Amino acid sequence: MGGPAADILIRDGRFAEGPAPANAALVDGGGLLMLPGLVEAHTHLDKNLIGMPWYRNEIGPRRIDRIEADRREKKRLGIDPRRQSERQARQTLALGVTAIRSHVDVDTEIGVANIEGVLGTREALAGLVDIQIVAFPQSGMLIRPGTLELMEESLRLGADVVGGIDPASIDRDPVAHLDAIFGLAEKHAKPLDIHLHEPGELGAFTLELIIERTRALGLQSRVLVSHAYCLGMEATAADALIAQLAELRIAVMTAGPPGRPAPAVKKLHEAGVVICGGSDGPRGTWEPYGTGDMLMRATMIGQRNGFGRDEDLELALETCTTLGAKAIGLDAYGLSVGCRADCVLVDVETVAEAVAAPPVRKLVMSHGRVVARDGALVDELSGGV
Amino acid sequence: MGGPAADILIRDGRFAEGPAPANAALVDGGGLLMLPGLVEAHTHLDKNLIGMPWYRNEIGPRRIDRIEADRREKKRLGIDPRRQSERQARQTLALGVTAIRSHVDVDTEIGVANIEGVLGTREALAGLVDIQIVAFPQSGMLIRPGTLELMEESLRLGADVVGGIDPASIDRDPVAHLDAIFGLAEKHAKPLDIHLHEPGELGAFTLELIIERTRALGLQSRVLVSHAYCLGMEATAADALIAQLAELRIAVMTAGPPGRPAPAVKKLHEAGVVICGGSDGPRGTWEPYGTGDMLMRATMIGQRNGFGRDEDLELALETCTTLGAKAIGLDAYGLSVGCRADCVLVDVETVAEAVAAPPVRKLVMSHGRVVARDGALVDELSGGV
């Protein structure tokens, strides 16, 4: 990751030590800079519009307008979760994303169809992209009876993580919402990943409730809070929360949202909180922006945090690599011996340069296999869905 | 600009009407979407580091740390204003930028050398990129005696616009600073473009002083305020200022800064203020980010302003096209008959799509000449400096 040039041995899909065997296949790295595979810690694989006709967005400004449009358009446009999740995962693999945590909608209209779709993609891309699935009650959980049962069914089908969303402002009962999802997590021994958009003091209160339950249930390292805009509130109020997040090893995900309060990446990092980056999904009905490129996300996170110094740009990249891996609990991640050989080669001088202006991905390797060159999947993987 | 497909006639470098003459040269537009040439309303052509070794940024957090590092590193790194300004203008021409307003440093150490350098580039690229030069007292004006005289010399040499910077917080005397630059503008019949980073109430006060002078001297349409972070203050205080900016046709430039208060683009636009976009310069000692791509800047402005609807993304692009042209006083700009044939072709369905995820520039035309394809200058223009 910006170290000196070196020959690297890969054996059985992992970085290895020692001299290369005589019959080892050679991949020319061209002396380029090597980064570990990029980690997408927060997206919505099931509902992008990649490869579909442009969607003219005329949605109102409130979150509930978006949630309702999302549910309506999913049906009207025929957004196929199996197809769209594979499209996004392939598109971002070509950009170096080798691990993804995806929230996947569960509700009383679609049931677990989206979970099944993304499970299908996970199987189709096994060995290429590692996909974690969060059962996500996008439309609310308590306010839509039957949703909690569908989330439990999702876990049985193979979802890895229990999701949640705005326990107060969407589900209208923060204690009941959190008790339900923490209960589900405990019952199935799964980690939690909770969308928390609630701003300011309301979000801080909900975060306190999350902290209390994490502590009571001994779920250190098992809880991630996504967005956490409330941590962008004035320093004195946020400080006490940040100390407890560090103590309980509750991770935080940020998309580096421009123009919104947001967690201060360097401050949280220095306080010992694992803070990671997520794209929140490219081209959808929610938001039209982006491609899911996690190197560009590192740029956005750097810019949102006012980072100009090289060491700070390096931290921005870590949120989309090592810290992302830590936040979502990937093992054998990184450029060390024994780690899975996932990496990205770019033609720049320094890590900071890669963040400052994301360059073409000259080569992407996943599990020791060259999967993309010059930003496109290699021939034997192209085509797709 | 997103209209239906059409054949377009170009004569003498301008969009024309009527049937094509039999011997007209054909350029295949491939049915792609056509945008007008992109307008960069605010950059610093003289001090980027394009094509130079990566600069490790370890600069302190204050504006004055940056100004001092800027002056020091300019000398130490040998940033040649002639060479670097051409590099940036060429790089962004390949991305569709056909008109640039550049602030160019004038101070008592470098004198007018940077002005001369950028004048050289303007001449070298005449007919390809239209460059406006702002004589810019980056290091302060009143606090560095002799600077005002150098600014006047810059105007005599060919600078087009009188610059200014933070009359209170840098020059320590807002009335004296503004009286001096408005006096210079009046004497030489030049427009003004003032950097105003001053936040909140201080910036609002300085902006009031700018408004008073614009009104007193009858300089409607001749003043642009760059950055204007103070307009990001709470609505009631900003509203009175915005009404006066509209009345006096004082334009505002924003880079869409993530994580800072900033002018609200839609609000200003709806109030009748001309608001335009600027990149503020790629890869420098101030900020390491970006390439100077003004389509990506439209994306940043859209994201900073929370734009999701198509009509809002279209407005974001206008800040980097038509509104940019209006703000810096370009004539014959646009896709209408009689306008200079500057345009960009992109392979997307809609204008909003071009903003949501900036695509490859398939073709760039300047003054009716094809200058770039697929993001790179055509062979006869490549090479450069």
Interface residues (C-beta under 8 A of the other chain):
Chain A: P53 W54 R56 N57 E58 I59 G256 P258 G259 R260 A262 P282 R283 W286 E287 P288 Y289 G290 T291 T299 M300 G302 Q303 R304 N305 G306 G308 R309 D310 E311 L313 V348 E349 T350 A352 E353 V355 A356 A357
Chain B: P53 W54 R56 N57 E58 I59 G256 P258 G259 R260 A262 P282 R283 W286 E287 P288 Y289 G290 T291 T299 M300 G302 Q303 R304 N305 G306 G308 R309 D310 E311 L313 V348 E349 T350 A352 E353 V355 A356 A357
